[in-house]
Amino acid sequence: MLTVNTEQMKGKEIDEVLGLVRGNTIRARHLGNDIVAGLRNLVGGEVKEYTQMISEAREEALLRMEEEAEKMGADAVVNVRFTTSQVMGGAAEILAYGTAVKFK
């Protein structure tokens, strides 16, 4: 599945717009990671545990979006975007969305 954050793809002509596709996941913090993050907060630096958690969540949301596009028979998803929102204390939603299209 071709996935891009632009409205067009060089060398491809969109024949049909199939519609909006999206994928999401909600991730909660882990107590062990919170302890490590708290310690890192004291000395500074990247909180790698949270970076990894968000990266994995982003990939899961993207995969779910692509699976929805495949079910629609899409060749690609264009104009892909990500958004996040806090669902509750310690839990966040990652949402990937875009437009499913077929090429000529």
C-alpha positions as CSV (number, residue, x, y, z in Angstrom):
1,M,0.0,0.0,0.0
2,L,1.4,3.4,-1.0
3,T,1.0,6.0,1.7
4,V,2.0,9.6,1.3
5,N,1.4,12.9,3.1
6,T,0.9,14.8,-0.2
7,E,-2.2,15.2,-2.3
8,Q,-0.7,13.7,-5.4
9,M,2.0,11.2,-6.3
10,K,4.5,11.9,-9.0
11,G,3.9,9.7,-12.0
12,K,0.5,8.5,-10.8
13,E,-2.9,9.9,-11.8
14,I,-5.8,9.5,-9.4
15,D,-8.8,8.0,-11.2
16,E,-11.2,7.6,-8.3
17,V,-11.4,9.0,-4.7
18,L,-12.8,6.2,-2.5
19,G,-13.1,8.3,0.7
20,L,-11.7,8.9,4.1
21,V,-9.8,6.1,5.8
22,R,-8.5,6.1,9.4
23,G,-6.9,3.9,12.0
24,N,-6.3,4.5,15.6
25,T,-5.0,3.1,18.8
26,I,-5.1,4.2,22.4
27,R,-2.0,3.6,24.6
28,A,-1.6,4.0,28.3
29,R,1.5,4.6,30.2
30,H,3.2,1.8,32.1
31,L,4.1,2.2,35.8
32,G,7.7,0.9,35.2
33,N,8.2,3.4,32.4
34,D,6.8,6.2,34.5
35,I,9.4,5.5,37.2
36,V,12.2,5.5,34.6
37,A,10.8,8.6,33.0
38,G,10.6,10.4,36.4
39,L,14.3,9.6,37.0
40,R,15.2,10.9,33.5
41,N,13.2,14.0,34.2
42,L,15.6,14.7,37.1
43,V,18.8,14.5,35.0
44,G,17.4,15.5,31.6
45,G,17.5,13.7,28.2
46,E,15.2,11.8,26.0
47,V,12.5,9.6,27.6
48,K,13.2,6.7,25.3
49,E,10.4,4.5,26.8
50,Y,7.8,7.0,25.8
51,T,9.4,7.7,22.4
52,Q,9.2,4.0,21.7
53,M,5.6,3.7,22.9
54,I,4.5,6.6,20.7
55,S,6.4,5.2,17.7
56,E,4.7,1.8,18.1
57,A,1.3,3.5,18.5
58,R,1.9,5.5,15.3
59,E,2.8,2.4,13.4
60,E,-0.2,0.5,14.6
61,A,-2.6,3.4,13.7
62,L,-1.0,3.6,10.2
63,L,-1.3,-0.1,9.7
64,R,-5.0,0.0,10.7
65,M,-5.6,2.8,8.3
66,E,-3.9,1.0,5.4
67,E,-5.9,-2.2,6.2
68,E,-9.2,-0.1,5.9
69,A,-8.0,1.3,2.6
70,E,-7.1,-2.2,1.3
71,K,-10.7,-3.4,2.2
72,M,-12.0,-0.6,0.0
73,G,-9.8,-1.7,-2.9
74,A,-7.5,1.4,-2.8
75,D,-4.2,1.6,-4.5
76,A,-2.9,4.2,-2.1
77,V,-3.7,6.6,0.7
78,V,-2.9,10.3,0.0
79,N,-2.8,13.3,2.2
80,V,-2.0,11.2,5.3
81,R,-2.1,13.0,8.7
82,F,-1.6,12.0,12.3
83,T,-3.2,13.5,15.4
84,T,-3.1,12.7,19.1
85,S,-5.4,13.4,21.9
86,Q,-5.5,12.6,25.6
87,V,-8.3,10.2,26.4
88,M,-7.8,10.1,30.1
89,G,-5.0,10.7,32.5
90,G,-2.1,8.6,31.3
91,A,-3.7,7.4,28.1
92,A,-3.5,8.9,24.6
93,E,-5.1,8.2,21.3
94,I,-3.0,8.2,18.1
95,L,-5.2,8.7,14.9
96,A,-3.9,8.3,11.3
97,Y,-6.2,9.4,8.5
98,G,-6.1,10.1,4.8
99,T,-7.9,9.7,1.5
100,A,-8.1,6.3,-0.2
101,V,-7.6,6.5,-3.9
102,K,-7.4,4.3,-7.1
103,F,-5.0,5.2,-9.9
104,K,-5.6,5.1,-13.6
